Amino acid sequence: MNSIKRHPLIAFFVLAYAISWTSFYALSGPFLFPFGSIVAAVIIASVTQGRAGLKDLLFRCFRWRVGPVWYLLAIAAAVVIALGALYLNSLLGSPVILGAEPFVWYQVLLMLPMALVDAPLWEDSGWRGFAMPRFSADHSRLFNTFILGLLLAGWHLPLAISSGRLFAPYVITTFLSAFVTNWIYYNSRESALLAMLYHAAANAMGAIFFHGRTDDDLFRLYWLLALTNFIAGLIIILAGRNSWLKRQPTEFLDQAAVQPPSII
């Protein structure tokens, strides 16, 4: 117990890996896989800080009072990255330009609630609601995001392995997407909710546009998605290098953070 209290971040990732990986292989599938993150966050927050830790976790997961433009950017960034990959795929001769069925613009919005509950709500509650605030403020945002990206890629390995030949682009895209997600996170007052929204929008784009394709087409599209995530991350870091490369103060468990979230 004392080791957990001294090293809560390490304990969180060990427990999140253990819960998700065990459930995946025990149940022969990903049904409970996303819950490893949120369950680990709740347990470690309770053990290390009791009610104050749980309040902080809840506050960060539902921090909705952020600039309205970041709600728009959370969705728009996911759409632009996915459409960029689809456009490049069409230039390379893809037989399916957008999706297997006719597309209307509001499909993404209709898909968002289901995409949110499917994984982002449970995953990012742990990654951004619990873990990111506990990364050392002695390191830059770039360094901390790099480490988080590696840990996220590792956590997804069972899913990546089960995807067959998509393994490499799947893992690389998972790593690179951490930079775009954290761009939203950092600029929305470290709101895990906005990270969830971006994640849900990205998953919704994939659900709409990535099905009904041949194996070769899908394989190429995943590599192009890795490329567009890399380009987006590079632009984000270069444009905001002052904030990404310098040490950043942390607001972890400040007086505002331990207050219960407002629901009105």
Secondary structure, 3 states (H helix, E strand, C coil): CHHHHHCHHHHHHHHHHHHHHHHHHHCCCCCCCCHHHHHHHHHHHHHHHHHHHHHHHHHHHCCCCCCHHHHHHHHHHHHHHHHHHHHHHHHCCCCCCCCCCCCCCCHHHHHHHHHHHHCHHHHHHHHHHHHHHHCCCCCEHHHHHHHHHHHHHHHCHHHHHHCHHHHHHHHHHHHHHHHHHHHHHHHCCCCHHHHHHHHHHHHHHHHHHCCCCCHHHHHHHHHHHHHHHHHHHHHHHHHCHHHHHCECCCCCCCCCCCCCCCCC
